[in-house]
């Protein structure tokens, strides 16, 4: 695919914004690499959309978000100018790091047409385990135990009613060691990420809180469908009547919006 420029030796890739995440991952996998991103419906989500929405999936606990891997962007501004930020090499320090402003801005500052990412090797193996807790409070106590333990899962999710899901990735030796340590914490049931796929059959509301408040926030939502990135404090739910509003610096965001789009031609801020 001509819209993807992959440099396996540098572990970077430059891709057009209209390429889907699934297409990019398939191309990178040919050389044993991947962009450490697993958003819902990657076969439908373009790279530009993933950046504009700051999309992520269950593996964000271990790998971070798309912001952590973007090292260069090309963006079409409201007045038609095409600007570049960052570059095609990892150790790029020239100029201001403007690219982070466009990630998660939902096209309110400009339209992303090309992106360059740093990559990771594909893990040798992955393994998922879960534990069903008797209550959310029990799940909360177990979460604290996991965070204080030596295991380093790439997935740390909570799904209804109070099931904690762990995912491990890396070399076979490392995954086996972590799996054995998780069994000591009661994670004896094999698991997968099918719950994640089935949840995204409709639009969801997003809530971001401190990880320490994840349990009380879910409890306050009532009996609604949800999937929680328990280690990150991110909750996706449907049907919640009251959603906590984030404390964003709206005045600062509006100043940036006015500087990039003074005539208001692009979509409004995602607030």
Secondary structure, 3 states (H helix, E strand, C coil): CCCEEEECCCCEEEEECCCEHHHHHHHHHCCCEECCCCCCCCCCCEHHHHHHHCCCCCCHHHHCCHHHCEEEEEEECCCCCEEEEECCCCCCCCCCCCHHHHCCCCCCCCEEEEEEEECEECCCEEEEEEEECCCHHHHHHHHHHHHHCCCCCCEEEEECCCEEEEEEEECHHHHHHHHHHHHHCCCCEECCCHHHHHHCCCCCEEEECCHHHHHHHHHHHCCCCEEEECCCCEEEECCCCCCCCCCCCHHHHHHHHHHHCCCCCCCCCCC
